Amino acid sequence: MIKGLTISTVWVLDQDRAKEFFVDKLGLEVRTDMTLGEGGMRWLTVGAKHQPDVVLTLMLPGGHAMDDESAAALKTLVSKGILGAGVLATDDIQGDYAKLKERGVEFLQEPQERPYGTEAIFRDDSGNWFSLTQTKQGDLDLEKEWAS
């Protein structure tokens, strides 16, 4: 039986830059940074300090599971800012928005009221966009809110 999500992939264009962005700007912590096998791929994961069971894998397009044409197409989509990578939860949208903006995070949308709470949209250093959301109830039950 499925117990929950533990790893989600964020496609990035440069793992060192992505690591700096997610750690230094967003305040996540590095969970893993290693090379798998001799000459293998870099396995780089980050996560929120208070959520030890969930990580984001900062992955370069390509490798053994992806052909060159698909990797190039994915790199193009990432760099164009087409891909949304997820929702990051906060309990202080205004404070976190101000802090992240001060750290140089590019926001596409200032915090705005939505039916489910308050949301701001930002881009990472590769072009992926994320929602920074504070829900009305303080939890992240967006599916329930959208269904109503």
N, C-alpha and C positions, 0 to 999 in steps of 0.2 A: 504494500500500500504506500502511496506517495505521502510523505510527511511534510514536504515543503520545498521551497527553492533554496539552494545553497550557493550556486555559482551562476552568474550571468555574464555574458561576454559583451564588452564594449570594444568595438573596432577602433583602433587608433592608428595614426600615421607615423608616430615616433614614440617608442615606449619610454625613453628617458624624459622627454617633454611631458608626456602623459602622467608619468609618475610625479613629476614636479607639480603639475597642475592639481592632481587629485590629493596629493599630500599637503603641499605648501599652501595652495589657495583654498581648497575645499575642506581641509582638515581631516581627511581620512588617514588611516594608518596602513603601512605596507604589511601585508600578511605573508606573502611569499615573493621572492625574487631570486629565481634560480634558472639554470639552463638544464634542460632535460636531455641527458645523454651527451656524448661528445659531438660538438657541432650542432646540437639540437636546438629546438626553439626555446625562447625565453618564456618562462612561466611567471608572470607578474600579476599579483592580485592585491587589491586594496579593499578596505572595509571600514565601516563606521565603528568607532571605539565601543559603543554600547550595543552592537549587534554582531557578536562574534561568530554566529553561524551563517552569515551571508557575506559573500565577497563578489567583487567585480573583477573579472579577468581583463586586463588591458592587453588586447591581442592585435598583432599585426595581421592584415589580410594576407593570405597565402599559406604556404607550407604543404605538407603532404596531403591534407584533406581538401585542398582547393586548387584548381587549375589556374594557370597564369592569367587567362582571359577573365575569369571570375574575380580573381584578386584585383586586377586592374579596374574592373567595373566597380567593385566594392570601395576601393580607394577613391575613385571619382565621386561616388555617392557620399562618402564620409566627408570629403573635402568641400563638397557643395553645401553641406549642412542639411541634407535631406533626411538623415536618420535621427529619430528620437530614441534616446537610449534608456529612458526611464524616469521615474518619479522619486525624488529624494524628499523624505519627510522631515519636517521641522516643527518645533513647538514655539518658535519665535521668528516668524517670517520677516517682520520689519527689521529686527536686529540682525538676522543672518543676511538679509539682502544688503543692508548697509555695510556689514563686515566684508562680505564677498566682493561687493563693488569696490570697496577700498583696496582689496587685494588684487584688483585688476581683472576680475571675472566679467566677461562681456554678457550683459543682459539684453535679451531681445524684447522682454516685456517686464515692466515694473510690477510689483505686487498688485493684483487685481482680485476683487471679490468674485467668486464663482458660487454656484449652488452647493458645492461640496466643501468650500472653504476659501482660502486665499492662496493664489498661485503666482509665481514669477517664473519666467522662462530664461534660461541661460545656455550658452554654448561652452563646450570644453575646448581645449587647445587644438583638437583635430577637426572640429566642426559639428560634432554631435550635439543635439540639444536635449536639455533635461528640464523637467518641471520641478521647481522647489515649492512644496505645498504644505500648508498648515491646514488640516481639516478642521471643520467646526467642532467635532467631538474630540479632537486631539488624537484620533486614531486614523488609520489609513484604509477605511472601508469605502473606497471610491466606487467600487462596483455596486454596492448597495445604494449609494447616493445617486449614481447615474441611472439606476433602474427606476427611480421614482419620478 
